[in-house]
Amino acid sequence: MDVAGLRKKLEAHGQEHLLQFWDDLSEAQRKSLYGDLSELDLEEVCGFYKRTVSSLNEEQTKLDERMQPIPAEMHGSVTRTPLEKITNYEEAGLAEVSEGRVAVLLLAGGQGTRLGVDYPKGMYNVKLPSAKTLYQLQAERLLRLQQLAKEKFGKCGDIPWYIMTSEHTKEPTMDFFARHHYFGLQKENLVVFEQGMLPCFTFDGKIILEAPCKIARAPDGNGGLYRALRERNVLEDMERRGIQYIHVYCVDNILVKMADPIFIGYCLSKGADCGAKVVEKAFPTEAVGVVCKVDGIHQVVEYSEITLKTAQKRNPDGRLTFSAGNICNHYFTTEFLKKVVLDYETSMMHHVAKKKIPTVTTEGKTIKPEKPNGMKMEKFVFDVFQFSNTLAVWEVIREDEFAPLKNGDGAEKDTPTTCRHALFSLHHRYLLNAGGTLVDSEGEPLPLIPRPDERAKPETESPAAAPKCPENANTEFNNNYDRKELRWDECPVVVEISPLVSYAGEGLDKLVANKKFTCPLVINEPAQKIEV
């Protein structure tokens, strides 16, 4: 080990403190620390820190005067599109699936810390009757989608599933899929790869030591995807398989529609190289990023970056002008990703997350501070919108497609309970659309579960301000049923339909039309006798 040379390199970048405990380390600890520091590109990571801090120090101004909404012709909506067009989009997407030109890419680098577990979120069970985890639900949706494409076009195209993990989640994820025999998917179509890690810095530019022989590191954000595509040779694998279109999404959305053929077909119809699936903001002050343009360039603007006046701005039809709430659900062409990876990734700026980072004391003990003591640097997956020539936005119904799992039960929102109820509510509506009825013990129809945002709307928001769907809206997708008073946390509705039976409500009429059912109702493959 060339310790003198390493020390000289560290001093050149103001990081000599990383060897302060060297004399007290065992031989094994010295080898570990020496290996970590030798592999670290100090010029690069210290450059990241300087650029990031420099951008933070620039004057932060509100973006109101520079913002423009996505042009109407590129901002489609499932509720404002005729059913015939939606069917055309779906067929176009299924055609690409049947030809094997579609892949899905899952962002799964986060651990379930906020959920109170020490394993990857995808392995989490929200206590559905089937006890299926997020990973199993998503795997079965892929299997069903492949089947639908084959039934429609007579060709069986595989949908490769790329999963980006972190240093902490890769091995548990691979072991989990192996133990469950990949949930029926072909092993070769599951590609698990690891995103990069970056050292954590103090606010004055020092790399943090987590322990005497270990530097503090953190994943480089879901925008680390683009570097990982290059360094892990994932883009090469996609090109080898003939993949042309990729659906990118986050692991924690229990309602995610894998490789949604309608979304893919819509993006194809617009000739888009990049697409964003969004939900309409529930109310002006909802703390969600908005997909829009700033100085003519596509980006996601956070709620804190605009004034209340701009957030409340409405169009003549009553809808919010800046309504496209980002849900981390994207479409990319392989050609666009290749351009990003080869030409733009290195110029993308990092964002700062101020965190409580475990650090070592002068006595060599690791402590967790009570307040933020440093920063993690990360990129976001949507940072690449700025490089898109043609970005298409597709707005979907929130309660049909977006229910994230962020927090443990007891929190106000995004919990296992809200996710479970969201799935039950969606599947109840599938049942109703297919002609079935859910009844209580006295034979009375059960009401739908109210949406979380209906109970969370602040008092300052006027219900009268909520826009109505236009007359030509596709009411079959609106699912606007009369609702009795029902609290979100008092759920009598328990309906779970296996993704192997139905991807998005299709084909259920054969099983449920003109029949009545009681809860709990679970429709598995093969379907049981479930009528009451």
VENSULCOR-V698468 format. One record per residue. N is the residue number from 1. RES is the residue in three letters. OMEGA is omega in whole degrees, 0 to 359 (* if undefined). Layout:
BEGIN
[[N:RES:OMEGA] [N:RES:OMEGA]]
END
This chain:
BEGIN
[[1:MET:178] [2:ASP:184] [3:VAL:180] [4:ALA:179] [5:GLY:179] [6:LEU:180] [7:ARG:180] [8:LYS:179] [9:LYS:179] [10:LEU:180] [11:GLU:181] [12:ALA:181] [13:HIS:178] [14:GLY:184] [15:GLN:183] [16:GLU:180] [17:HIS:182] [18:LEU:178] [19:LEU:186] [20:GLN:180] [21:PHE:187] [22:TRP:185] [23:ASP:182] [24:ASP:185] [25:LEU:172] [26:SER:181] [27:GLU:180] [28:ALA:179] [29:GLN:178] [30:ARG:179] [31:LYS:180] [32:SER:181] [33:LEU:180] [34:TYR:179] [35:GLY:180] [36:ASP:184] [37:LEU:180] [38:SER:181] [39:GLU:183] [40:LEU:176] [41:ASP:186] [42:LEU:180] [43:GLU:181] [44:GLU:186] [45:VAL:176] [46:CYS:175] [47:GLY:176] [48:PHE:182] [49:TYR:183] [50:LYS:180] [51:ARG:182] [52:THR:180] [53:VAL:179] [54:SER:179] [55:SER:178] [56:LEU:184] [57:ASN:177] [58:GLU:182] [59:GLU:180] [60:GLN:180] [61:THR:176] [62:LYS:187] [63:LEU:189] [64:ASP:187] [65:GLU:184] [66:ARG:186] [67:MET:172] [68:GLN:177] [69:PRO:175] [70:ILE:180] [71:PRO:185] [72:ALA:183] [73:GLU:178] [74:MET:181] [75:HIS:180] [76:GLY:181] [77:SER:180] [78:VAL:181] [79:THR:182] [80:ARG:181] [81:THR:178] [82:PRO:182] [83:LEU:180] [84:GLU:179] [85:LYS:180] [86:ILE:177] [87:THR:177] [88:ASN:178] [89:TYR:182] [90:GLU:180] [91:GLU:179] [92:ALA:178] [93:GLY:179] [94:LEU:178] [95:ALA:179] [96:GLU:177] [97:VAL:182] [98:SER:180] [99:GLU:179] [100:GLY:183] [101:ARG:183] [102:VAL:175] [103:ALA:172] [104:VAL:181] [105:LEU:185] [106:LEU:175] [107:LEU:188] [108:ALA:182] [109:GLY:186] [110:GLY:174] [111:GLN:182] [112:GLY:185] [113:THR:181] [114:ARG:176] [115:LEU:181] [116:GLY:178] [117:VAL:183] [118:ASP:179] [119:TYR:183] [120:PRO:182] [121:LYS:183] [122:GLY:180] [123:MET:186] [124:TYR:177] [125:ASN:182] [126:VAL:177] [127:LYS:167] [128:LEU:178] [129:PRO:180] [130:SER:184] [131:ALA:179] [132:LYS:177] [133:THR:176] [134:LEU:180] [135:TYR:182] [136:GLN:178] [137:LEU:182] [138:GLN:178] [139:ALA:182] [140:GLU:176] [141:ARG:177] [142:LEU:180] [143:LEU:181] [144:ARG:180] [145:LEU:177] [146:GLN:179] [147:GLN:179] [148:LEU:180] [149:ALA:179] [150:LYS:179] [151:GLU:184] [152:LYS:189] [153:PHE:175] [154:GLY:179] [155:LYS:182] [156:CYS:178] [157:GLY:177] [158:ASP:175] [159:ILE:178] [160:PRO:180] [161:TRP:177] [162:TYR:181] [163:ILE:177] [164:MET:179] [165:THR:174] [166:SER:178] [167:GLU:185] [168:HIS:188] [169:THR:185] [170:LYS:184] [171:GLU:177] [172:PRO:180] [173:THR:180] [174:MET:179] [175:ASP:182] [176:PHE:180] [177:PHE:180] [178:ALA:181] [179:ARG:182] [180:HIS:175] [181:HIS:175] [182:TYR:177] [183:PHE:177] [184:GLY:177] [185:LEU:175] [186:GLN:183] [187:LYS:183] [188:GLU:179] [189:ASN:174] [190:LEU:182] [191:VAL:181] [192:VAL:179] [193:PHE:189] [194:GLU:175] [195:GLN:182] [196:GLY:176] [197:MET:177] [198:LEU:177] [199:PRO:175] [200:CYS:183] [201:PHE:167] [202:THR:182] [203:PHE:177] [204:ASP:169] [205:GLY:179] [206:LYS:175] [207:ILE:186] [208:ILE:171] [209:LEU:178] [210:GLU:177] [211:ALA:182] [212:PRO:183] [213:CYS:185] [214:LYS:175] [215:ILE:179] [216:ALA:179] [217:ARG:176] [218:ALA:176] [219:PRO:185] [220:ASP:176] [221:GLY:180] [222:ASN:173] [223:GLY:172] [224:GLY:177] [225:LEU:190] [226:TYR:175] [227:ARG:180] [228:ALA:178] [229:LEU:180] [230:ARG:188] [231:GLU:179] [232:ARG:178] [233:ASN:181] [234:VAL:179] [235:LEU:176] [236:GLU:180] [237:ASP:179] [238:MET:181] [239:GLU:178] [240:ARG:181] [241:ARG:181] [242:GLY:179] [243:ILE:179] [244:GLN:185] [245:TYR:184] [246:ILE:173] [247:HIS:181] [248:VAL:184] [249:TYR:179] [250:CYS:188] [251:VAL:195] [252:ASP:179] [253:ASN:185] [254:ILE:182] [255:LEU:187] [256:VAL:176] [257:LYS:184] [258:MET:178] [259:ALA:184] [260:ASP:184] [261:PRO:178] [262:ILE:178] [263:PHE:179] [264:ILE:179] [265:GLY:177] [266:TYR:180] [267:CYS:177] [268:LEU:181] [269:SER:180] [270:LYS:182] [271:GLY:186] [272:ALA:171] [273:ASP:184] [274:CYS:181] [275:GLY:178] [276:ALA:172] [277:LYS:184] [278:VAL:169] [279:VAL:178] [280:GLU:179] [281:LYS:183] [282:ALA:178] [283:PHE:188] [284:PRO:186] [285:THR:177] [286:GLU:185] [287:ALA:180] [288:VAL:177] [289:GLY:182] [290:VAL:175] [291:VAL:182] [292:CYS:174] [293:LYS:173] [294:VAL:185] [295:ASP:177] [296:GLY:182] [297:ILE:181] [298:HIS:173] [299:GLN:174] [300:VAL:180] [301:VAL:180] [302:GLU:181] [303:TYR:183] [304:SER:184] [305:GLU:179] [306:ILE:179] [307:THR:178] [308:LEU:181] [309:LYS:179] [310:THR:179] [311:ALA:183] [312:GLN:183] [313:LYS:182] [314:ARG:175] [315:ASN:178] [316:PRO:180] [317:ASP:178] [318:GLY:180] [319:ARG:177] [320:LEU:179] [321:THR:178] [322:PHE:189] [323:SER:190] [324:ALA:182] [325:GLY:183] [326:ASN:180] [327:ILE:179] [328:CYS:182] [329:ASN:196] [330:HIS:177] [331:TYR:175] [332:PHE:167] [333:THR:178] [334:THR:179] [335:GLU:178] [336:PHE:179] [337:LEU:179] [338:LYS:179] [339:LYS:179] [340:VAL:184] [341:VAL:185] [342:LEU:189] [343:ASP:192] [344:TYR:189] [345:GLU:184] [346:THR:182] [347:SER:181] [348:MET:182] [349:MET:174] [350:HIS:173] [351:HIS:183] [352:VAL:171] [353:ALA:179] [354:LYS:189] [355:LYS:170] [356:LYS:188] [357:ILE:177] [358:PRO:184] [359:THR:183] [360:VAL:177] [361:THR:179] [362:THR:178] [363:GLU:178] [364:GLY:179] [365:LYS:179] [366:THR:178] [367:ILE:172] [368:LYS:184] [369:PRO:181] [370:GLU:177] [371:LYS:182] [372:PRO:181] [373:ASN:182] [374:GLY:185] [375:MET:170] [376:LYS:180] [377:MET:182] [378:GLU:172] [379:LYS:180] [380:PHE:184] [381:VAL:182] [382:PHE:177] [383:ASP:183] [384:VAL:179] [385:PHE:182] [386:GLN:183] [387:PHE:183] [388:SER:173] [389:ASN:183] [390:THR:180] [391:LEU:179] [392:ALA:179] [393:VAL:181] [394:TRP:183] [395:GLU:181] [396:VAL:180] [397:ILE:185] [398:ARG:186] [399:GLU:175] [400:ASP:192] [401:GLU:184] [402:PHE:175] [403:ALA:185] [404:PRO:176] [405:LEU:184] [406:LYS:191] [407:ASN:175] [408:GLY:178] [409:ASP:185] [410:GLY:176] [411:ALA:184] [412:GLU:184] [413:LYS:175] [414:ASP:182] [415:THR:174] [416:PRO:180] [417:THR:180] [418:THR:178] [419:CYS:180] [420:ARG:180] [421:HIS:178] [422:ALA:179] [423:LEU:178] [424:PHE:181] [425:SER:179] [426:LEU:183] [427:HIS:173] [428:HIS:180] [429:ARG:173] [430:TYR:180] [431:LEU:180] [432:LEU:179] [433:ASN:181] [434:ALA:175] [435:GLY:177] [436:GLY:179] [437:THR:177] [438:LEU:185] [439:VAL:175] [440:ASP:185] [441:SER:179] [442:GLU:178] [443:GLY:179] [444:GLU:179] [445:PRO:179] [446:LEU:179] [447:PRO:175] [448:LEU:175] [449:ILE:178] [450:PRO:179] [451:ARG:177] [452:PRO:185] [453:ASP:177] [454:GLU:179] [455:ARG:185] [456:ALA:184] [457:LYS:183] [458:PRO:183] [459:GLU:182] [460:THR:181] [461:GLU:181] [462:SER:178] [463:PRO:182] [464:ALA:182] [465:ALA:181] [466:ALA:183] [467:PRO:176] [468:LYS:176] [469:CYS:178] [470:PRO:185] [471:GLU:182] [472:ASN:181] [473:ALA:178] [474:ASN:187] [475:THR:179] [476:GLU:180] [477:PHE:184] [478:ASN:180] [479:ASN:181] [480:ASN:179] [481:TYR:173] [482:ASP:184] [483:ARG:172] [484:LYS:177] [485:GLU:182] [486:LEU:179] [487:ARG:182] [488:TRP:183] [489:ASP:175] [490:GLU:192] [491:CYS:176] [492:PRO:185] [493:VAL:175] [494:VAL:180] [495:VAL:177] [496:GLU:179] [497:ILE:182] [498:SER:174] [499:PRO:178] [500:LEU:177] [501:VAL:184] [502:SER:179] [503:TYR:183] [504:ALA:177] [505:GLY:182] [506:GLU:173] [507:GLY:183] [508:LEU:183] [509:ASP:180] [510:LYS:184] [511:LEU:193] [512:VAL:186] [513:ALA:177] [514:ASN:179] [515:LYS:178] [516:LYS:184] [517:PHE:174] [518:THR:180] [519:CYS:358] [520:PRO:180] [521:LEU:178] [522:VAL:179] [523:ILE:182] [524:ASN:176] [525:GLU:358] [526:PRO:184] [527:ALA:177] [528:GLN:173] [529:LYS:191] [530:ILE:183] [531:GLU:175] [532:VAL:*]]
END
